[in-house]
Amino acid sequence: MRALAALLLALPLLAGPSAKDFLPGKRLILKGASWAGWFFDGAGQAERYDEMDHHPPFEPSLKLRIVWLDDRRFLLVEDRPAGEPKTCPPRIWMYEAVKLGPRQVTLQGTWLGWGAPKRQGEPEVYRVATPGE
């Protein structure tokens, strides 16, 4: 009985870190891409990097706020510059951290758009960038 109680108390430790603790300070690069992905700073902000967009290389295309729903699920809410017209609501992405590892992170996105829900897409696999990358 004591062994079972000890195992139940240790389960949260075996599950690994929460996304809320793991992602801040990390730069995630989409598998197969050169620099496209996300950067999560430690202040509740994130930046999106796109390779196909018309932004200069290695400069973020979007700045977003992070809203944590729980330890594994979060929203990324578009943060618009102060002078930009606010004719549309901000874009929002919802992700769940499926797998967190020192070299690879897997995120599952959830459709938040209007109209009929889209079929659940494949999880997105990212590599964790090394410092200075």
PyMOL commands that set and color helices and strands:
alter all, ss='L'
color gray80, all
select helices_A, chain A and resi 2-14+19-22
alter helices_A, ss='H'
color red, helices_A
select strands_A, chain A and resi 27-30+37-40+45-49+62-68+73-78+92-100+104-110+124-128
alter strands_A, ss='S'
color yellow, strands_A
deselect
rebuild
show_as cartoon
